[in-house]
Structures are given as structure tokens and as C-alpha cells.
Amino acid sequence: MSTYDQQLVAFTAALQAVDPDHVEVAIELEALQSIYGENSVRPWSATRRNADQDDSRAPSPSVEDPLLGWLPGDRIRFEVLTTLQLTAPHEAVQIRILVTLPSAYPASSPPQLQLLSRYIGDFGVDAALFGAIMRTYIAHPGVEWNPGDVAVFDGIEHVKGVLGEWYDERLSSGLARRLEYEQEHEAALQKHKSDAENILEASSEVAETASPQVTLPSGIKLFESEPIMDRKSVFVARACTITDPAQVPLIVQHLLSDRKIARAAHPVIRAWRVEVNGTLHQDNDDDGETAAGGRLAHLLQILVRPSVARSFRNRAEHSWFQGLTNVLVVVTRYFGGIHLGPDRFKHINASARNAIEVAGLLDDQTKKPKGNKRK
């Protein structure tokens, strides 16, 4: 048994012997130790008040004073060390939480939690995160506490959830900046391509090894939405006007010839509708994201092109009228390692609608610029 474990055993035994009202607290401390493992619960001395003292060092156990200076009526303070699992491929990190139990806990006062760790992974803890941990039991969202109930475990697990979300948000911000940089860098490379590079690409050696570039059909312009980021996943949509179903596979192949798009988890989730000689043609493809293509198809069915709407007084005469026609929308999803659940469909449809607005296929009064035109 380690020094810290011996100290905890002595502390809980003495606590129950000296103050029967704290039997529940002693049992809770032992339960926390069994849940979080060896050396995870470290009682603090009642005299440990110096802020300059090393927080990682617990006072040495004392045979003469197993209560570490604690007296009935004093608050009980102990440190909990536990592991926070970060999103793969990032390694788990250890976090340190200071727990303070008022003398009236658990009868009439909740615990108080304080984050001792200064960094979560590579990110420094900020004041907002520190304050959120302090408000665990007194603010929403937090941990509901009822008088008489022990609640330290629920609080620590809540803190781990808050820290995980905080960490993922910072990773997502970094991913968004990196994606923006890659797009700008790629555009700059294309704009400033030198004659020497053009000659090199035309050489027979490159022709034998390079992948053929699929060009867009004549007259097709792709319009791109701004990226939507959520928990490291990124959603980008592209929309265009089409006049024939045969254009769809050519446009899809053009997008897949872009290596950045092709390496996405779901590069070409799509739906399209086109009217040819009075006949409506339509189709969709999930591209591995179950039901996503059908949801995009439904989005096209409920949106209306105003210029078309004004040209028909009796909509019932045209069964194909409901929804946009002569449009293709393609959504690319970069999976960040965290499953989003139903939220992914919300982001897929939102990015698709944004691209359709950028393409100018919706009412001028309702469309809002969401991205950039691309040829």
C-alpha cells in the first residue's frame, strides 16, 4: 500500500471515530479511491494554507495525527487525481481537482471543486474554464445537488466532461484555421504558378505518373459554402446549376480529383434535380453517410426558386414544381474522430443550404453570403 493510500485509510478511520456525523464522508472518500485507483485521493492538511506550497505534494502521514490537524467543524479538503481521455490520436492526460467539503456537507451544503491543473494537453487553462469548474454545483449546466446526498463523484465526472468539450473546442478552432490556411495556400499556388512548373507538368515523366485532372462541363460554376466546424468535424458544401443528368458524374469526378476533397471521410454526399423537356429527373447518394443523401434530396424538395414560382399561378398543374430544379449540391464531411450523432445531419443540410444561397438560387431577400464562388 502506498504512502497516500495509508494516509487515506488512517484519515477515514480517524474521521469516523472522532465525528460520527462524517461517516458518509469517510465512506465516500473510500469509494472515490476504489473508483479512481491507487494514489488518486490525497487528503490535505488543515494547516495547508500557503499558496506558494507545491500543490502536487501531500503532507506526510502522521501516526500521532492521522486527521492532519482536522477538527470537528473544520472543512475537509482533499485532492483527486484522475485521467482525462482525449480525442484520438491525442494521449490521455492527468488532471488534478481540489475538493472542499464544508462542515455542513452533505446535510445542507454542496461540495466545492477547484481545478488545480494549469494545462489540459497543450492548452493553458483560462479564467472562463476555471470559473465553470468552480460553479459546478451552483449554476446550470452543472450537477444537481440535494441536501443529504453525497455528490463528489458526480461533480468530478461533470468536470471531466467540461474539460473534454473545452479541449475539443480548441482543437476545432485550430482545425478551422488550418483548413483556411490550406485553402489560401492552394489558391496562391495556383495563381502564381510559374512557367517552369507548367513545363514540368507537361513533361512525359509527369504525364506518366500524375493523375488526370477531370474538368468541369462547359458553363458549370461551383459555389462553395463557408466551413461548418463541430467537434473536429468539418462540413463544406458546393452547389451549381445543371441542365442535364449527364453532367452530374462529371462534376463529381472533378471534385474527387481534388486530393483534399478525396481524402475526406465522406467527400461527395449529394442530391440533384433537373427538369428536361418537361420531365423531372432526380437522385441522391449518401456516400457512406447513412440517410444523408435522402435528407439533402428532401431539402431540395422544400426549397423554392422564386423566379420559377412567379411564372406559375397554378402550382398543382406541375407535380415537379415543389422544390428547386436544375441544381446539384454536394457536401464534403471531414470526420474529426468524434461521433456527432444527429447533429451531423443538421450540419450537412445547413452547409448545403448555405452553398445554394451563395449560388444565388434562393430569394435575394433571404439569402445570406456564406462562402466564395469557385470555378
C-alpha positions as CSV (number, residue, x, y, z in Angstrom):
1,M,0.0,0.0,0.0
2,S,1.4,3.4,-1.0
3,T,2.0,6.3,1.3
4,Y,-1.0,8.2,0.1
5,D,-3.3,5.1,0.4
6,Q,-2.0,4.6,4.0
7,Q,-2.7,8.2,4.8
8,L,-6.3,8.0,3.4
9,V,-7.0,4.8,5.4
10,A,-5.8,6.4,8.6
11,F,-7.7,9.6,7.9
12,T,-11.0,8.0,7.1
13,A,-10.8,5.7,10.2
14,A,-10.0,8.6,12.5
15,L,-12.7,10.7,10.9
16,Q,-15.4,8.1,11.7
17,A,-14.1,7.6,15.2
18,V,-13.9,11.3,16.1
19,D,-17.0,12.6,14.3
20,P,-19.9,10.1,13.7
21,D,-21.6,12.7,11.6
22,H,-18.9,12.3,8.9
23,V,-19.3,8.6,8.4
24,E,-20.9,9.2,5.0
25,V,-17.9,11.4,4.0
26,A,-15.4,8.7,5.1
27,I,-17.3,6.1,3.0
28,E,-17.4,8.5,0.0
29,L,-13.6,9.0,0.2
30,E,-13.0,5.3,0.2
31,A,-15.4,4.9,-2.7
32,L,-13.6,7.5,-4.7
33,Q,-10.3,5.8,-4.0
34,S,-11.6,2.5,-5.3
35,I,-13.1,4.2,-8.5
36,Y,-10.1,6.3,-9.5
37,G,-7.3,3.9,-8.3
38,E,-4.2,4.0,-6.2
39,N,-2.9,7.3,-5.0
40,S,-5.9,9.1,-6.5
41,V,-7.3,10.6,-3.3
42,R,-4.9,12.7,-1.2
43,P,-6.2,14.4,2.0
44,W,-4.9,17.9,2.6
45,S,-3.7,19.1,6.0
46,A,-6.0,21.5,7.8
47,T,-3.0,23.9,8.1
48,R,-2.1,23.7,4.4
49,R,-3.0,27.3,3.5
50,N,0.2,28.6,1.9
51,A,-0.5,29.3,-1.8
52,D,3.2,29.1,-2.5
53,Q,3.4,25.5,-1.4
54,D,3.8,22.8,-4.1
55,D,0.2,21.6,-4.8
56,S,1.5,18.2,-6.0
57,R,3.0,17.4,-2.6
58,A,0.6,16.0,0.0
59,P,1.7,16.2,3.7
60,S,3.4,13.2,5.1
61,P,1.2,10.8,7.1
62,S,1.5,11.1,10.9
63,V,0.8,8.4,13.4
64,E,0.3,11.0,16.1
65,D,-2.2,13.0,14.0
66,P,-3.9,10.8,11.3
67,L,-6.5,13.7,10.9
68,L,-3.7,16.0,9.7
69,G,-4.9,18.8,12.0
70,W,-8.6,18.5,11.2
71,L,-11.0,19.2,14.0
72,P,-14.8,18.9,14.1
73,G,-16.3,22.0,12.5
74,D,-13.4,22.4,10.0
75,R,-13.9,21.9,6.3
76,I,-12.4,18.8,4.7
77,R,-10.1,19.2,1.7
78,F,-8.6,16.6,-0.5
79,E,-7.1,16.3,-3.9
80,V,-8.4,13.9,-6.6
81,L,-6.1,12.8,-9.4
82,T,-7.8,11.2,-12.4
83,T,-7.3,10.6,-16.1
84,L,-9.0,12.6,-18.9
85,Q,-9.3,10.7,-22.1
86,L,-8.7,13.0,-25.1
87,T,-9.8,12.5,-28.6
88,A,-7.6,10.1,-30.6
89,P,-4.7,10.3,-31.5
90,H,-4.0,12.5,-28.5
91,E,-2.9,10.8,-25.4
92,A,-4.8,10.8,-22.1
93,V,-3.7,13.4,-19.5
94,Q,-3.9,13.5,-15.8
95,I,-6.0,16.2,-14.1
96,R,-6.0,17.4,-10.5
97,I,-9.1,18.6,-8.8
98,L,-9.2,20.1,-5.3
99,V,-12.4,19.1,-3.4
100,T,-13.6,21.1,-0.4
101,L,-16.3,19.8,1.8
102,P,-18.0,22.3,4.1
103,S,-18.6,21.3,7.7
104,A,-22.4,21.0,6.8
105,Y,-21.8,18.6,3.9
106,P,-23.7,16.6,2.9
107,A,-26.6,17.7,5.2
108,S,-27.1,21.2,3.9
109,S,-24.1,22.4,1.8
110,P,-22.8,21.1,-1.5
111,P,-19.1,20.4,-2.2
112,Q,-16.8,22.9,-3.9
113,L,-14.5,22.0,-6.7
114,Q,-11.4,23.7,-8.0
115,L,-9.2,22.8,-11.0
116,L,-5.5,22.6,-9.9
117,S,-4.2,21.6,-13.3
118,R,-2.7,24.5,-15.3
119,Y,-2.8,22.8,-18.7
120,I,-5.1,20.4,-20.4
121,G,-3.0,18.8,-23.1
122,D,-1.2,21.6,-24.9
123,F,-3.7,24.3,-23.9
124,G,-3.4,26.6,-20.9
125,V,-6.4,26.7,-18.6
126,D,-8.2,30.1,-19.0
127,A,-10.3,32.0,-16.5
128,A,-13.6,31.0,-18.0
129,L,-12.9,27.3,-17.6
130,F,-11.6,27.8,-14.1
131,G,-14.8,29.6,-13.2
132,A,-17.0,27.0,-14.8
133,I,-15.4,24.3,-12.6
134,M,-16.0,26.5,-9.5
135,R,-19.7,26.8,-10.4
136,T,-20.2,23.0,-10.8
137,Y,-22.9,22.8,-8.1
138,I,-24.4,26.3,-8.2
139,A,-25.0,27.0,-11.9
140,H,-26.6,25.5,-15.0
141,P,-25.5,23.4,-16.7
142,G,-23.9,21.7,-13.7
143,V,-24.6,19.0,-11.1
144,E,-27.9,18.9,-9.3
145,W,-27.3,18.5,-5.6
146,N,-29.9,17.6,-3.0
147,P,-29.4,18.1,0.8
148,G,-28.2,14.9,2.3
149,D,-26.8,13.4,-0.9
150,V,-23.1,12.8,-1.4
151,A,-22.1,14.2,-4.8
152,V,-18.4,14.4,-5.2
153,F,-18.2,11.6,-7.8
154,D,-20.9,13.2,-10.0
155,G,-19.1,16.5,-9.8
156,I,-15.8,15.1,-10.8
157,E,-17.3,13.3,-13.8
158,H,-19.1,16.5,-14.8
159,V,-15.7,18.3,-14.6
160,K,-14.1,15.7,-16.9
161,G,-16.9,16.2,-19.4
162,V,-16.5,20.0,-19.3
163,L,-12.7,19.7,-19.8
164,G,-13.2,17.3,-22.7
165,E,-15.6,19.7,-24.5
166,W,-13.3,22.6,-23.8
167,Y,-10.3,20.7,-25.2
168,D,-12.2,19.7,-28.3
169,E,-13.3,23.2,-29.0
170,R,-9.7,24.4,-29.1
171,L,-8.8,21.6,-31.4
172,S,-11.7,22.5,-33.7
173,S,-10.6,26.1,-33.8
174,G,-7.1,25.0,-34.7
175,L,-8.5,22.7,-37.5
176,A,-10.6,25.6,-38.9
177,R,-7.6,27.9,-39.0
178,R,-5.5,25.1,-40.6
179,L,-8.2,24.4,-43.3
180,E,-8.5,28.1,-44.1
181,Y,-4.7,28.3,-44.4
182,E,-4.6,25.3,-46.7
183,Q,-7.3,26.9,-49.0
184,E,-5.5,30.2,-49.2
185,H,-2.2,28.5,-49.7
186,E,-3.6,26.3,-52.5
187,A,-5.2,29.3,-54.2
188,A,-1.9,31.3,-54.0
189,L,0.0,28.4,-55.6
190,Q,-2.5,28.2,-58.5
191,K,-2.4,31.9,-59.0
192,H,1.4,32.2,-59.0
193,K,2.2,29.0,-60.9
194,S,5.5,29.6,-62.8
195,D,6.2,28.8,-66.4
196,A,8.8,26.3,-65.2
197,E,6.2,24.4,-63.3
198,N,3.9,24.3,-66.4
199,I,6.7,22.9,-68.4
200,L,7.5,20.3,-65.8
201,E,3.8,19.2,-65.7
202,A,3.9,18.9,-69.5
203,S,6.9,16.6,-69.5
204,S,6.5,13.0,-70.3
205,E,7.7,11.9,-66.9
206,V,5.0,13.7,-65.1
207,A,2.4,12.7,-67.6
208,E,3.1,9.0,-66.8
209,T,2.8,9.5,-63.0
210,A,0.2,12.3,-62.5
211,S,-3.5,11.6,-62.0
212,P,-5.6,13.1,-64.9
213,Q,-7.4,16.3,-63.9
214,V,-11.2,16.0,-64.7
215,T,-12.5,19.3,-66.0
216,L,-15.9,20.7,-65.3
217,P,-18.5,20.6,-68.1
218,S,-18.8,23.7,-70.1
219,G,-20.7,26.5,-68.4
220,I,-20.7,24.9,-64.9
221,K,-19.7,27.1,-62.0
222,L,-19.3,25.7,-58.5
223,F,-20.2,27.8,-55.5
224,E,-18.7,26.9,-52.1
225,S,-20.1,27.5,-48.6
226,E,-18.1,28.5,-45.5
227,P,-16.9,25.5,-43.5
228,I,-19.0,24.5,-40.5
229,M,-16.9,23.1,-37.6
230,D,-18.2,20.9,-34.8
231,R,-16.1,18.8,-32.5
232,K,-13.3,18.5,-35.0
233,S,-15.6,17.5,-37.9
234,V,-15.7,20.0,-40.8
235,F,-18.6,20.3,-43.4
236,V,-18.2,22.1,-46.7
237,A,-20.8,22.2,-49.5
238,R,-20.7,23.1,-53.1
239,A,-23.7,23.9,-55.4
240,C,-24.2,24.6,-59.0
241,T,-26.9,24.9,-61.7
242,I,-27.1,21.9,-64.1
243,T,-29.1,21.3,-67.3
244,D,-28.7,17.6,-67.8
245,P,-28.3,14.5,-65.6
246,A,-25.2,13.5,-67.6
247,Q,-23.4,16.5,-66.0
248,V,-23.6,15.1,-62.5
249,P,-21.0,12.3,-62.7
250,L,-18.6,14.6,-64.5
251,I,-18.9,17.2,-61.7
252,V,-18.5,14.6,-59.0
253,Q,-15.3,13.2,-60.7
254,H,-14.0,16.8,-60.9
255,L,-14.4,17.2,-57.2
256,L,-12.8,13.8,-56.4
257,S,-9.8,14.8,-58.5
258,D,-9.1,17.3,-55.7
259,R,-7.0,15.3,-53.3
260,K,-8.1,17.5,-50.3
261,I,-11.7,16.6,-51.1
262,A,-11.0,12.9,-52.0
263,R,-9.3,12.2,-48.6
264,A,-12.4,13.3,-46.6
265,A,-14.4,10.6,-44.8
266,H,-17.5,11.4,-46.9
267,P,-16.3,13.5,-49.9
268,V,-19.4,13.7,-52.2
269,I,-22.7,13.4,-50.3
270,R,-25.0,14.7,-52.9
271,A,-28.5,15.3,-54.3
272,W,-29.7,16.8,-57.6
273,R,-32.9,17.6,-59.5
274,V,-33.1,18.6,-63.1
275,E,-36.1,19.1,-65.5
276,V,-35.5,18.1,-69.1
277,N,-38.3,18.5,-71.7
278,G,-41.0,18.6,-69.0
279,T,-39.7,15.5,-67.2
280,L,-38.1,15.8,-63.7
281,H,-35.0,13.7,-63.1
282,Q,-33.6,13.4,-59.5
283,D,-31.3,11.3,-57.4
284,N,-29.1,11.3,-54.3
285,D,-26.2,9.5,-52.8
286,D,-25.2,9.0,-49.2
287,D,-21.5,8.4,-49.9
288,G,-21.3,6.2,-46.8
289,E,-23.1,8.7,-44.5
290,T,-26.4,6.7,-44.0
291,A,-29.5,8.7,-44.9
292,A,-27.6,11.9,-45.6
293,G,-28.4,11.9,-49.4
294,G,-32.1,11.4,-48.7
295,R,-32.1,14.4,-46.4
296,L,-30.4,16.5,-49.0
297,A,-33.0,15.5,-51.5
298,H,-35.7,16.5,-49.1
299,L,-34.0,19.9,-48.6
300,L,-34.1,20.5,-52.4
301,Q,-37.8,19.5,-52.4
302,I,-38.8,22.0,-49.8
303,L,-36.8,25.0,-51.2
304,V,-38.3,27.1,-54.0
305,R,-36.6,29.0,-56.7
306,P,-38.6,32.4,-56.7
307,S,-38.2,33.1,-60.4
308,V,-39.9,29.8,-61.2
309,A,-42.6,30.3,-58.5
310,R,-43.7,33.6,-60.1
311,S,-44.1,32.0,-63.5
312,F,-46.8,29.6,-62.5
313,R,-50.2,30.6,-61.0
314,N,-51.5,27.1,-60.6
315,R,-48.8,25.0,-58.9
316,A,-50.9,21.9,-58.9
317,E,-50.6,21.6,-62.7
318,H,-46.8,20.9,-62.2
319,S,-46.0,18.0,-59.9
320,W,-42.3,18.7,-60.2
321,F,-42.8,22.3,-59.1
322,Q,-42.3,21.6,-55.4
323,G,-38.6,22.3,-54.7
324,L,-35.6,23.5,-56.6
325,T,-34.8,22.2,-60.0
326,N,-31.7,22.3,-62.2
327,V,-29.5,22.2,-59.2
328,L,-26.8,19.9,-57.8
329,V,-25.5,20.2,-54.2
330,V,-22.5,18.2,-52.9
331,V,-21.4,18.1,-49.2
332,T,-18.0,17.1,-48.1
333,R,-17.6,15.9,-44.5
334,Y,-14.1,15.6,-42.8
335,F,-14.6,13.3,-39.8
336,G,-12.7,14.5,-36.7
337,G,-12.9,11.3,-34.7
338,I,-15.9,12.3,-32.5
339,H,-19.3,10.9,-33.4
340,L,-21.8,13.8,-33.7
341,G,-25.0,11.8,-33.7
342,P,-28.0,13.5,-35.3
343,D,-26.1,16.9,-35.3
344,R,-24.2,15.7,-38.4
345,F,-27.4,15.8,-40.5
346,K,-28.1,19.4,-39.2
347,H,-24.7,20.5,-40.4
348,I,-24.9,18.7,-43.7
349,N,-28.2,20.4,-44.5
350,A,-27.0,23.8,-43.2
351,S,-23.9,23.8,-45.3
352,A,-25.9,22.6,-48.4
353,R,-28.4,25.5,-47.9
354,N,-25.5,27.9,-47.5
355,A,-24.0,26.8,-50.8
356,I,-27.3,27.1,-52.5
357,E,-27.7,30.6,-51.2
358,V,-24.2,31.6,-52.4
359,A,-25.0,30.2,-55.8
360,G,-27.9,32.6,-56.0
361,L,-30.7,30.0,-56.2
362,L,-32.8,31.4,-53.4
363,D,-34.7,34.7,-52.9
364,D,-32.4,37.7,-52.8
365,Q,-34.2,38.9,-49.6
366,T,-33.5,35.7,-47.7
367,K,-30.1,34.6,-49.0
368,K,-27.1,35.5,-46.9
369,P,-23.5,35.3,-48.2
370,K,-22.0,32.1,-46.8
371,G,-18.9,31.5,-48.9
372,N,-17.0,32.1,-52.1
373,K,-17.6,31.4,-55.8
374,R,-15.3,28.9,-57.4
375,K,-14.9,27.9,-61.0
